[in-house]
């Protein structure tokens, strides 16, 4: 019996460049992506202290246009998209009818009736299909723009200085979660002040044909600041330290935004009905009265690293499960995010451990995030 060959991974516009830099590549959500270039720790520390450069072209861009674009997005997503001004962005989610999270998203309002929805790579097709299906009753068009963009991020405390040297766009006036069209190193770009590292930074949406020119210009501009290329591995430790959820780990279809401690993204007061409203209202009530489990931080007392799926224990009983774990370069200790029973979720709770291959490793429960940048 022969099995069909799996599809070859998709390549970003910067693929040849990553290979020329000696990147270790990995298949991530169907894309061949740089995992690291040299040392993950050096890449992580560069972003925390100076600046790092990322290729994020695997993210899924979906454009929504039309007279009823905003009414449609308000119906399809849990957030109030009507209150997003032109040039601003909002973190939100798309859920199933039962309230389960299908993906977390950023929605950019590019013009009066034009929005860009950015989905996670692994969920982009599902989000596209779901939005297309939900658009039926609205005068709005959903367009797959995944091939129209490359996405390059410069992140870290020196990222504004690096970017300023190659653009005359008003970066000082660009607030967090805002985006403006501009020219960077001679390339037309949507410049967004967003990121997934816990640091100040920018994400630059450009045509794939311009990606290499932009990457090289940023590399050159960043050299005096110690900017280095960074892979997905350090992006994961950076977001983990910053307490940022990752779909498939802290967020799944089995959880509602309220289960994930992110009920604030659900806006019941917005105009019109939205998908999942009833289920989410029930979830909000449950979270208020008797939350089953809470997302917490765990800091190791020893050196062993917990991984997703490991059981969290107290008094010999299973009280939760690790969703993400890694050595923290900033804290110098292994850290994890985990859902634990509410009775054990208070910061400072003692007697909690993680079962690492049959050994009870002691952990301290802490409030998230593990790391917060000084502003």
C-alpha positions as MATLAB code, in Angstrom:
seq = 'XXXXXXXXXXXXXXXXXXXXXXXXXXXXXXXXXXXXXXXXXXXXXXXXXXXXXXXXXXXXXXXXXXXXXXXXXXXXXXXXXXXXXXXXXXXXXXXXXXXXXXXXXXXXXXXXXXXXXXXXXXXXXXXXXXXXXXXXXXXXXXXXXXXXXXXXXXXXXXXXXXXXXXXXXXXXXXXXXXXXXXXXXXXXXXXXXXXXXXXXXXXXXXXXXXXXXXXXXXXXXXXXXXXXXXXXXXXXXXXXXXXXXXXXXXXXXXXXXXXXXXXXXXXXXXXXXXXXXXXXXXXXXXXXXXXXXXXXXXXXXXXXXXXXXXXXXXXXXXXXXXXXXXXXXXXXXXXXXXXXXXXXXXXXXXXXXXXXXXXXXXXXXXXXXXXXXXX';
ca = [
       0.000    0.000    0.000;
       1.587    3.292   -1.033;
       1.010    6.524    0.805;
       0.736    9.827   -1.019;
       3.863   11.982   -0.678;
       3.387   14.886    1.702;
       3.404   18.322    0.111;
       6.778   20.014   -0.048;
       7.075   22.809    2.494;
       6.446   26.343    1.250;
       9.447   28.648    0.977;
       9.499   32.326    1.924;
      10.978   34.948   -0.386;
      14.064   34.967    1.865;
      14.725   31.222    1.730;
      18.001   31.388   -0.253;
      19.235   34.209    1.973;
      18.590   32.193    5.175;
      20.545   29.267    3.732;
      23.419   31.545    2.741;
      23.525   32.711    6.375;
      23.872   29.106    7.523;
      20.430   28.913    9.135;
      19.186   25.632   10.556;
      15.845   25.224    8.788;
      12.746   23.455   10.097;
       9.258   22.621    8.837;
       6.843   24.890   10.681;
       3.139   24.735    9.775;
       4.015   23.634    6.247;
       6.723   26.270    5.734;
      10.497   25.835    5.683;
      11.580   28.394    8.288;
      14.855   29.344   10.004;
      14.973   27.775   13.471;
      18.263   29.457   14.395;
      21.289   30.927   12.655;
      23.944   30.270   15.308;
      23.183   30.402   19.034;
      19.554   30.574   20.199;
      20.716   32.205   23.431;
      22.652   34.918   21.565;
      19.647   35.588   19.332;
      17.327   35.797   22.358;
      19.664   38.151   24.218;
      20.125   40.357   21.139;
      16.356   40.995   21.050;
      16.200   41.642   24.814;
      19.154   44.069   24.832;
      19.679   45.356   21.266;
      17.765   44.228   18.184;
      16.938   41.129   16.168;
      15.669   40.551   12.635;
      13.000   37.927   11.869;
      11.405   36.499    8.737;
       7.726   35.958    9.616;
       6.472   35.473    6.064;
       4.681   32.268    7.117;
       1.924   34.308    8.803;
      -1.394   34.361    6.929;
      -2.690   37.682    5.581;
      -6.376   37.877    4.663;
      -7.849   41.099    3.284;
     -11.475   42.025    3.973;
     -13.065   44.820    1.945;
     -16.508   46.153    1.119;
     -19.270   48.410    2.445;
     -20.146   45.926    5.223;
     -16.585   44.858    6.062;
     -16.820   46.101    9.640;
     -20.277   44.629   10.295;
     -19.033   41.327    8.909;
     -15.865   41.281   11.058;
     -17.908   42.181   14.138;
     -20.116   39.176   13.392;
     -17.255   36.790   12.587;
     -14.825   37.730   15.396;
     -15.210   38.230   19.160;
     -13.777   41.778   19.307;
     -15.385   45.129   18.563;
     -13.790   45.920   15.224;
     -16.001   49.010   14.776;
     -13.924   50.888   17.356;
     -10.614   50.284   15.536;
      -9.567   53.535   13.863;
      -7.905   53.693   10.449;
      -4.208   53.016   10.942;
      -4.779   51.074   14.167;
      -4.714   47.353   14.961;
      -6.446   45.064   17.449;
      -5.653   41.687   18.976;
      -8.739   39.470   18.786;
      -9.909   35.891   18.263;
     -12.127   33.846   16.008;
     -14.124   31.138   17.776;
     -16.378   28.243   16.826;
     -20.121   28.283   17.614;
     -19.304   26.471   20.914;
     -16.838   29.215   21.920;
     -13.706   27.136   21.255;
     -10.774   29.218   19.967;
     -10.039   28.642   16.266;
      -7.190   31.186   16.226;
      -5.930   34.395   17.745;
      -5.522   37.206   15.236;
      -4.405   40.757   14.686;
      -6.773   42.906   12.628;
      -5.357   46.044   10.979;
      -7.711   48.716    9.662;
      -5.992   49.944    6.501;
      -8.786   52.235    5.220;
     -12.469   53.005    5.874;
     -13.671   49.728    4.389;
     -10.425   47.751    4.159;
      -9.009   45.475    6.846;
      -6.135   43.027    7.002;
      -6.578   39.985    9.232;
      -3.303   38.262   10.175;
      -3.690   34.612   11.194;
      -1.182   32.104   12.535;
       0.492   30.042    9.819;
      -0.977   26.719   10.936;
      -4.519   28.129   11.070;
      -4.451   30.464    8.064;
      -6.411   28.157    5.743;
      -9.023   27.400    8.432;
      -9.419   31.115    9.235;
      -9.723   31.940    5.523;
     -12.343   29.217    4.988;
     -14.289   30.197    8.124;
     -14.319   33.906    7.246;
     -15.366   33.119    3.664;
     -18.228   30.997    4.986;
     -19.326   33.646    7.522;
     -19.246   36.443    4.928;
     -22.233   35.006    3.050;
     -24.892   37.410    4.324;
     -22.675   40.526    4.134;
     -21.622   42.894    1.363;
     -17.958   42.130    2.019;
     -15.186   40.326    0.173;
     -12.653   37.998    1.800;
      -9.396   37.699   -0.138;
      -6.477   35.327    0.406;
      -3.417   37.612    0.368;
      -0.880   35.148    1.755;
       1.185   35.323   -1.445;
       0.958   39.108   -1.640;
       3.150   39.756    1.409;
       6.478   38.957    2.945;
       6.694   39.895    6.633;
       9.943   41.050    8.238;
      10.139   42.032   11.898;
      12.771   44.087   13.683;
      12.390   43.687   17.452;
      14.222   44.945   20.515;
      15.032   48.185   22.375;
      17.214   49.474   19.512;
      14.665   48.643   16.808;
      13.307   52.241   16.583;
      16.839   53.612   16.037;
      17.604   50.951   13.408;
      14.369   51.592   11.512;
      14.660   55.388   11.736;
      17.939   55.212    9.827;
      16.176   53.710    6.769;
      12.769   55.458    6.774;
      11.382   58.969    7.079;
       8.042   57.601    8.368;
       6.952   59.130   11.682;
       7.953   56.274   13.987;
       7.736   58.437   17.114;
       4.068   59.081   16.348;
       3.398   55.404   15.652;
       1.744   53.959   18.750;
       1.808   50.325   19.860;
      -0.753   48.356   17.797;
      -0.823   50.927   15.021;
       0.249   50.659   11.400;
       1.008   53.187    8.682;
       2.038   52.937    5.051;
       5.544   54.228    4.406;
       8.787   53.612    2.581;
      11.562   51.658    4.265;
      14.938   51.487    2.507;
      13.191   52.525   -0.728;
      10.594   49.760   -0.389;
       6.837   50.450    0.071;
       5.723   48.850    3.321;
       2.983   48.719    5.900;
       4.895   49.591    9.078;
       3.197   48.145   12.159;
       4.321   48.645   15.751;
       3.532   45.101   16.779;
       5.470   42.018   17.779;
       5.608   38.774   19.703;
       8.731   39.211   21.797;
       7.776   41.406   24.761;
       9.987   44.184   23.363;
       9.330   47.311   21.346;
       9.484   46.522   17.665;
       8.033   46.702   14.195;
       6.571   44.310   11.665;
       6.991   45.307    8.023;
       4.570   43.932    5.416;
       6.131   44.199    1.932;
       5.824   42.630   -1.504;
       7.802   39.352   -1.618;
       9.936   40.751   -4.447;
      11.196   43.487   -2.103;
      11.934   41.238    0.876;
      15.615   40.623    0.181;
      16.372   44.297   -0.468;
      14.674   45.238    2.804;
      16.365   42.462    4.837;
      19.813   43.493    3.558;
      19.176   47.185    4.245;
      18.026   46.448    7.804;
      21.017   44.143    8.371;
      23.349   46.955    7.309;
      21.490   49.641    9.287;
      21.436   47.403   12.357;
      25.119   46.437   12.316;
      26.249   49.374   14.530;
      23.566   48.358   17.069;
      24.466   44.677   17.170;
      21.338   43.548   15.318;
      21.489   39.880   14.264;
      19.161   37.556   12.339;
      16.910   35.523   14.639;
      15.019   32.270   14.148;
      11.788   30.758   15.407;
      13.473   29.091   18.378;
      14.314   32.362   20.149;
      10.956   33.813   19.110;
       9.402   31.045   21.188;
      11.528   31.707   24.311;
      10.953   35.472   23.959;
       7.157   35.119   23.760;
       7.176   32.567   26.598;
       9.056   34.964   28.921;
       6.572   37.683   27.921;
       3.640   35.376   28.839;
       2.227   35.520   25.312;
       0.018   32.566   24.304;
       0.871   30.328   21.358;
      -1.917   28.667   19.397;
      -1.852   24.890   19.841;
      -0.302   25.325   23.293;
      -2.082   27.910   25.494;
      -4.951   28.318   22.995;
      -6.929   25.432   21.456;
     -10.434   24.629   20.218;
     -11.034   22.925   23.597;
     -10.695   26.298   25.358;
     -12.747   29.491   25.203;
     -11.051   32.894   25.572;
     -12.344   32.907   29.181;
     -10.683   29.560   29.936;
      -7.439   31.040   28.616;
      -7.702   34.096   30.897;
      -8.249   36.287   27.829;
     -11.951   37.026   28.272;
     -11.146   40.721   27.891;
     -10.945   40.278   24.099;
     -14.635   39.299   23.948;
     -16.872   42.364   23.562;
     -20.485   41.493   24.379;
     -21.520   45.154   24.194;
     -20.817   45.520   20.464;
     -23.594   46.016   17.947;
     -25.138   42.952   16.344;
     -24.856   39.279   17.102;
     -21.573   37.388   16.731;
     -20.588   33.764   16.298;
     -20.216   31.987   19.625;
     -21.944   34.681   21.673;
     -24.210   32.387   23.698;
     -21.484   29.859   24.466;
     -19.106   32.653   25.465;
     -21.679   34.248   27.774;
     -21.973   30.896   29.566;
     -18.163   30.564   29.654;
     -17.853   34.063   31.144;
     -20.262   33.111   33.899;
     -18.388   29.866   34.644;
     -15.073   31.721   34.774;
     -16.588   34.168   37.269;
     -18.100   31.601   39.615;
     -15.926   28.490   39.409;
     -12.978   28.666   37.031;
     -11.828   25.109   36.303;
      -8.165   25.889   35.656;
      -6.046   29.008   35.366;
      -3.032   29.780   33.212;
      -0.015   30.416   35.448;
       3.735   30.714   35.247;
       6.024   28.096   36.746;
       9.689   28.744   37.603;
      11.966   25.760   38.221;
      13.988   25.331   41.365;
      16.241   22.856   39.530;
      17.665   22.655   35.993;
      15.298   20.235   34.292;
      13.103   21.696   31.568;
       9.359   20.933   31.482;
       7.751   20.426   28.086;
       4.223   20.776   26.740;
       1.997   17.952   27.954;
       3.945   17.218   31.153;
       1.697   16.819   34.206;
       1.679   19.366   37.030;
       1.420   17.677   40.443;
       0.634   18.546   44.069;
       0.300   16.052   46.946;
       0.619   13.171   44.496;
      -2.404   14.356   42.462;
      -2.443   15.721   38.913;
      -3.537   19.378   39.180;
      -2.703   20.606   35.714;
      -0.658   20.397   32.541;
       2.290   22.284   31.076;
       1.454   24.063   27.808;
       4.895   25.545   26.999;
       8.286   25.162   28.653;
      11.864   26.185   27.931;
      15.082   27.366   29.573;
      14.722   31.139   30.115;
      17.883   32.990   29.052;
      16.675   36.118   30.897;
      15.840   34.394   34.210;
      18.603   31.793   33.949;
      16.152   29.040   34.953;
      13.674   26.736   33.216;
      10.172   28.260   33.004;
       6.776   27.042   31.873;
       3.213   28.121   31.333;
       0.617   25.682   32.609;
      -3.099   25.380   33.255;
      -3.544   24.390   36.902;
      -6.544   23.904   39.187;
      -7.702   27.243   40.599;
      -6.892   26.074   44.158;
      -3.186   25.941   43.251;
      -3.046   28.973   40.933;
      -2.144   31.757   43.384;
       1.379   33.147   42.924;
       3.654   31.787   45.644;
       1.758   28.499   45.977;
       4.208   25.894   47.279;
       4.325   22.122   46.938;
       3.720   22.248   43.196;
       5.896   20.178   40.889;
       6.149   18.892   37.362;
       6.406   15.200   36.597;
       9.501   15.024   34.399;
       9.877   11.394   33.331;
       8.721   10.045   36.664;
      10.543   12.539   38.874;
       8.711   15.252   40.818;
      10.616   18.467   40.033;
       9.683   21.383   42.337;
       8.342   24.575   40.744;
       7.169   27.907   42.068;
       3.845   29.304   40.831;
       4.297   32.910   39.619;
       2.109   35.524   37.959;
       2.524   36.023   34.223;
       4.441   37.455   32.469;
       7.857   36.262   33.629;
       9.439   39.292   31.979;
       8.184   42.830   31.360;
      10.264   45.427   29.559;
      10.960   48.775   31.158;
       9.166   51.481   29.183;
];
